Amino acid sequence: MSDTVLAQAANINPGLAAIGYGLGAIGPGIGVGLIFAAVINGSARQPEASGKLQTIGYSTFVLTEVLALIGIVIYFIASLS
């Protein structure tokens, strides 16, 4: 029973996988916008902390972009099956 469910789950239409990745990319896109909005806002309020804020901003940017990269890997796995 579980073998048939797994086989059906792996057999996804590539178009459906592309729609799923598109929806999954919305989250990291919003996250990146919020990160850099906070960095710009913080730099405008305290210019002397600009370097530290940029370092924190870029490190959180990388962590957020990993979500998008994981999504595209899952898209390719789903579309090639």
Buried (B, 14 or more C-beta within 10 A) or exposed (E): EEEEEEEEEEEBEEEEBEEBBEEBBEEBEEBBEEBBEBBEEBBEEEEEEBEEBBEBBEEBBEEBBEEBEEBEEBBEEBBEE
